[in-house]
Amino acid sequence: MSDCCGGGNAQKTEHNAPTKRACPSCGKDGLTVPFATMLHHLKTPWANLAKDQPYYFCDDLECETVYFGSDGTAIAKEELRTKMLVKGDADGLACFCYGVSAEDAADPAVKAFIMAQTKAKNCACDRRNPSGRCCLKYFPK
């Protein structure tokens, strides 16, 4: 599902960086995130990002870091304008393309809709989802 939107942007980096790197806060592997995706989710991108380097997304629920640079720069969830279910925000979204809440994500009909739209390539996960990847892995099984 990492290429759910068909664009493939989630796995490419501007720097040919490794696709995984350990989060400096929790040690869990984070995956590369497109620079533009990160810019769309920061409260003040003009004040936050001065370095031209690869960035990664940490999806560890307990970790306060959301994005981190290859130099160890950490960006905390308080610095984002987006609330995320994956980072423990109860009122955060599970699906950013269609504004699906945690409660909605538990509905099999909603999941079926999201899956159908994903298959039809009617999503924009590479920009709308803070991770730059498909949200379906965060839906209840």
Secondary structure, DSSP 8 states (H G I E B T S, - for coil): -TTTTS--GGG--TT---SEEE-TTT--EEEE--HHHHHHHBS-HHHH----S-EEE---TT-SEEEEETTS-EEEGGGBS--BGGGT-TTSEEETTTTEEHHHHTSHHHHHHHHHHHHTT---HHHHSTTSS-SGGGS--
